[in-house]
């Protein structure tokens, strides 16, 4: 039996809505990777589509948790970060990465700050500068199309993300430092949506597109990035990891549509996990 891999997940904890840590913990664990969590903030719900949500900043706890784990001699095969509550947390995240990683640790950054051409609630352009610095430490990044445009100073397009446009984004994002870039929410002119990833170590480009769905499916980026991160940590080849993560999200969306038609409450990933687990263990 191979050694159990261990990942540190540094995200917010939204109690309702199935995103960030509440998606990362079960999905990473189901993928066969130990998931250790550092929450950046505690919210009653995520900030997309809900109003009146509660918020508690956990900045003071981030580095002390990482220092404690470091003092225990814990080795992490990956550090996977997502939503930050403020630009100031960027410096704290960098300190956590330094405490928890060595030359063999895979650093995965999901610059979760915006979607559909605008920033999330209470966030603004200073988050772009914050994430640019963090991305310089990353091996892999998983921005959505909005985040990719913001990070590269490119005018956002909701559709018409042709190969040439996406290629320019991949080039510009790679210049920020990461070896591997995966852009989600790529919308073509012919009604398809999907992901495009490039591994600059070997130049491999993978483009996975499917017909666009109606409605909004909050948390789909977190579900995808969590599955992809865990599979890469386990040593899956880049294209296979992308395909398995993309198929998992598609299955989750199908089940969500059948059950409730979408909405703010996140993807029905729970009922899709058994099939996903069987696939990755084939």
C-alpha positions in Angstrom: 0.0 0.0 0.0 1.4 3.4 -1.0 2.1 6.1 1.6 -0.9 8.4 2.5 -0.3 11.9 1.1 -1.1 14.9 3.3 -2.4 18.3 2.2 -2.9 21.6 4.1 -6.1 23.3 2.8 -6.1 27.1 3.6 -9.6 28.4 2.8 -12.6 30.1 4.4 -15.2 28.0 6.1 -18.7 28.9 4.9 -21.1 26.9 7.0 -23.8 26.7 4.4 -23.4 26.6 0.6 -20.8 23.8 0.1 -17.7 25.7 -1.0 -14.2 26.3 0.3 -13.3 24.0 3.2 -16.8 22.4 3.3 -16.1 21.1 -0.2 -12.3 20.7 0.0 -12.3 18.5 3.2 -14.7 15.7 2.0 -13.5 15.7 -1.6 -9.7 15.7 -0.9 -10.3 13.0 1.7 -12.4 10.9 -0.7 -9.6 11.2 -3.2 -7.4 9.4 -0.8 -5.4 12.3 0.5 -5.4 13.5 4.2 -6.8 17.0 4.4 -5.7 19.3 7.3 -7.5 22.6 7.4 -6.5 26.2 8.3 -9.7 28.4 8.0 -9.1 32.0 6.9 -12.6 33.2 7.9 -15.8 31.8 9.3 -19.0 32.7 7.4 -22.6 31.6 7.9 -22.9 31.2 4.1 -20.7 32.0 1.1 -21.2 35.6 -0.3 -22.6 34.7 -3.7 -26.4 35.0 -3.9 -27.0 35.2 -0.1 -27.6 38.4 1.9 -27.3 39.0 5.7 -24.4 36.5 6.1 -22.2 36.6 9.2 -18.5 37.0 9.0 -15.6 36.4 11.4 -12.0 37.1 10.3 -9.6 34.4 11.5 -6.3 36.1 10.5 -5.0 35.9 14.0 -5.2 32.1 14.0 -3.6 31.3 10.6 0.1 31.5 11.4 -0.2 30.1 14.9 -1.8 27.0 13.5 0.9 26.6 10.9 3.6 27.2 13.5 2.1 24.5 15.7 2.0 22.0 12.9 5.6 22.9 12.0 6.7 22.3 15.6 5.2 18.8 15.4 7.4 18.1 12.5 4.5 17.5 10.1 5.4 17.0 6.5 2.9 18.2 3.8 2.9 16.9 0.3 0.8 19.9 -0.8 -0.5 23.3 0.3 -3.8 24.2 -1.4 -5.1 27.7 -0.8 -8.3 29.5 -1.8 -10.5 32.4 -0.6 -8.8 35.0 1.5 -10.8 37.5 3.5 -8.5 40.5 2.8 -5.2 41.4 1.0 -3.5 41.4 4.4 -4.2 37.7 4.7 -2.0 37.3 1.6 1.1 37.9 3.7 -0.1 35.5 6.3 -0.7 32.8 3.6 2.9 33.3 2.4 4.1 32.8 5.9 2.0 29.6 6.3 3.4 28.3 3.0 6.9 28.9 4.2 6.2 27.1 7.5 4.5 24.1 5.9 6.4 23.4 2.7 9.8 22.3 1.5 11.3 21.6 -1.9 9.0 18.6 -2.4 5.8 20.3 -1.5 3.3 21.1 -4.3 1.8 24.6 -3.8 -1.6 25.0 -5.4 -3.3 28.4 -5.4 -6.9 29.0 -6.4 -7.1 32.8 -6.5 -10.7 32.9 -5.4 -11.7 36.5 -5.6 -14.1 37.1 -8.5 -16.5 35.7 -11.0 -18.7 36.8 -13.9 -16.6 39.9 -14.4 -16.7 41.3 -10.9 -15.1 40.8 -7.5 -16.8 38.9 -4.7 -18.5 40.9 -1.9 -16.1 43.1 0.2 -13.2 42.4 -2.2 -11.6 44.7 -4.8 -8.6 45.3 -7.1 -6.2 45.1 -4.2 -6.9 41.4 -4.1 -5.5 41.1 -7.6 -2.1 42.5 -6.5 -2.3 40.3 -3.4 -2.7 37.1 -5.4 -0.1 38.1 -7.9 2.5 37.9 -5.1 1.2 34.6 -3.9 1.1 33.1 -7.4 4.8 33.7 -7.6 5.2 31.0 -5.0 2.8 28.6 -6.6 3.4 25.5 -8.7 -0.2 25.3 -9.9 -2.9 27.9 -10.2 -6.6 27.4 -11.0 -8.2 30.8 -11.8 -11.6 31.1 -13.4 -11.9 33.3 -16.5 -12.7 36.4 -14.6 -9.7 35.9 -12.2 -7.4 35.1 -15.2 -8.4 38.4 -16.8 -8.0 40.4 -13.7 -4.6 38.9 -12.9 -3.3 39.7 -16.4 -4.9 43.1 -16.9 -7.0 41.7 -19.8 -10.5 42.9 -20.6 -13.0 40.3 -19.5 -15.1 38.4 -22.0 -18.1 36.5 -20.8 -18.1 34.5 -24.1 -15.9 34.2 -27.2 -13.0 32.8 -25.3 -11.3 31.4 -28.4 -8.1 29.5 -28.5 -5.9 32.5 -29.3 -7.5 34.6 -26.4 -7.0 31.7 -23.9 -3.5 31.1 -25.1 -2.6 34.7 -24.4 -4.0 34.3 -20.9 -2.0 31.1 -20.3 1.2 32.9 -21.4 0.6 35.9 -19.2 -0.3 33.8 -16.1 2.7 31.6 -16.6 4.9 34.7 -16.5 3.7 35.3 -13.0 5.6 32.1 -11.9 3.5 28.9 -11.8 4.5 25.9 -13.9 1.0 24.7 -14.4 -2.1 26.9 -15.2 -5.6 25.7 -15.4 -8.4 28.2 -16.3 -12.0 27.3 -15.5 -15.2 28.7 -16.9 -13.8 29.1 -20.4 -16.9 30.0 -22.6 -16.6 29.6 -26.3 -18.6 31.3 -29.0 -20.5 28.1 -29.9 -22.2 27.6 -26.5 -19.6 25.4 -24.8 -17.9 25.9 -21.5 -15.0 24.1 -19.9 -11.4 24.2 -18.7 -8.1 24.7 -20.4 -4.9 23.7 -18.7 -1.2 23.9 -19.7 1.7 22.2 -18.1 4.7 24.4 -19.1 7.2 21.7 -18.1 6.3 19.7 -21.2 4.1 22.2 -23.0 1.1 19.9 -22.7 -2.2 21.7 -23.3 -5.6 20.1 -22.4 -8.9 21.6 -23.5 -12.1 20.0 -22.1 -15.3 21.6 -23.3 -19.0 20.6 -23.0 -22.4 22.3 -23.7 -23.1 25.1 -21.3 -25.8 24.6 -18.6 -28.5 27.1 -17.7 -28.3 28.5 -14.2 -25.7 29.2 -11.6 -23.9 26.5 -9.7 -22.0 28.0 -6.8 -19.0 26.1 -5.5 -18.3 24.3 -8.8 -14.8 25.9 -9.0 -14.0 24.7 -5.5 -15.2 21.2 -6.2 -13.1 21.1 -9.4 -9.9 22.5 -7.8 -10.2 20.2 -4.7 -10.5 17.1 -6.9 -7.7 18.2 -9.2 -5.4 19.1 -6.4 -5.8 15.8 -4.6 -5.3 13.8 -7.8 -2.1 15.7 -8.8 -0.8 15.1 -5.2 -1.5 11.4 -5.6 0.6 11.5 -8.8 -2.0 11.2 -11.5 -0.9 12.4 -14.9 -1.9 16.0 -15.7 -4.5 15.2 -18.5 -6.1 12.3 -16.6 -6.4 14.4 -13.4 -8.1 17.2 -15.4 -10.5 14.8 -17.0 -11.4 13.0 -13.8 -12.0 16.3 -12.0 -14.0 17.7 -14.9 -16.1 14.6 -15.1 -16.7 14.7 -11.4 -18.0 18.3 -11.6 -20.2 17.4 -14.6 -21.7 14.5 -12.6 -22.3 16.8 -9.6 -24.0 19.4 -11.8 -26.2 16.7 -13.4 -27.3 15.5 -10.0 -27.9 19.1 -8.7 -30.1 19.9 -11.8 -32.2 16.8 -11.2 -32.5 17.4 -7.5 -33.1 21.1 -7.2 -32.2 22.9 -10.5 -29.2 24.7 -9.1 -29.0 27.8 -7.0 -27.0 29.1 -4.1 -26.7 25.9 -2.0 -23.8 24.3 -3.8 -23.3 21.1 -5.9 -24.7 17.8 -4.9 -21.2 16.3 -4.8 -22.1 13.9 -1.9 -24.1 11.5 -4.1 -21.5 11.7 -6.9 -18.6 10.7 -4.6 -19.0 6.9 -4.8 -18.8 6.9 -8.6 -15.8 9.3 -8.5 -14.0 7.2 -6.0 -14.6 4.1 -8.1 -13.2 5.9 -11.2 -10.0 7.1 -9.5 -9.3 3.6 -8.1 -9.8 1.7 -11.4 
